[in-house]
């Protein structure tokens, strides 16, 4: 499986995707996310406007995903 990802941390198996409107209800994205999840990756998706307007909240979600399982 070959994919172009916005951001990926291989060590933590975390994928972060930043999406615009063309990704709304995109079936290819759903299939790709399923493949990545089956390979053990956590996939986080955010809308462009979330990243720009709610940056701190987005970062909190990403940090929590990175810290998951470090106890």
N, C-alpha and C positions, 0 to 999 in steps of 0.2 A: 504494500500500500504506500503510495507516494502522495503526499499532500503538501501544499504550501500553507504554513500556519503563520498567524500574526506574531505570536510569541509562544515560546515553549521552554520549559525547564525540564530537561531530560532526567536530571537527578531526582527530581520530585514527581516526575511524570504528570506535569501540569501544563495544559494548553490554555492560552487566553486568546479569545477571538474578539475583535472590535468590529462591529457590523454596522453597515449603513442600511438604508431602506430596502435595497434590493435583496436583502437576506430575509425579509419578512416572509414567513411560511415557506422557506426554501427547502424543498424535499432533499436536495443533494446535501445540504448542510446536516440534516437529520441523519442521513445514512452515514456521512463522514464521522459525525459525532459518535454514532453507534460503533463504528469500526475502531475509533480511537479508544472508546471506553472498554471495548472487548480486549484491547491490547493493554489495558491497565491504566490508561490516562484519565485524569479528571479534566473535563472540558468546561471552562467558564466562558460565557458569552455576554458581552455588554454592547449596548448601542452606542454609537458615536457620541450622541448628545449626553448620555450618562457619563462618559469619560470626561467630557468637557465641562459639564455642569455639576457633576456629583463626584468629582475626582477622589476626594477623601473616602467616600463610602465605597467606591470601586476598589481602592487600595486596601481597605479593611477586609473586603471579601477575598481579595487575592492573598493577602498576608495570612488570613485564617486557613485558606486552602494549603498554603505552603507549610504552615505549622502543624497541620493535621497529621497525627501519627508520630509526633516527635516526643511524646510523653515518656 
